[in-house]
């Protein structure tokens, strides 16, 4: 379990955060949540580009 969490905790947390913020943004029109969602999506897309 320790090795598994050490392998990629950041990508796992990022995926969870993105999912959480997306669900939160669906239930509210909070501009802060929408802005955070866009920032997470942008960071995720740039990270994938760096990997590939």
C-alpha positions, 0 to 999 in steps of 0.5 A, spaced: 500 500 500 505 504 501 509 503 495 502 504 491 501 510 494 508 512 493 508 511 485 503 516 483 499 520 489 499 526 485 496 524 478 491 520 483 489 526 487 489 530 481 484 526 478 480 526 484 480 533 485 478 534 477 472 529 478 470 533 485 470 540 482 467 538 476 461 535 480 461 541 485 461 546 479 455 542 476 451 544 482 453 551 483 454 557 479 460 559 483 465 562 479 471 560 483 469 553 482 469 554 475 475 557 475 479 552 479 476 547 474 478 550 468 485 551 471 485 544 473 483 541 466 489 546 463 494 543 468 492 536 466 492 537 459 499 540 459 502 535 464 499 529 459 503 533 453 509 533 457 509 526 458 507 524 451 
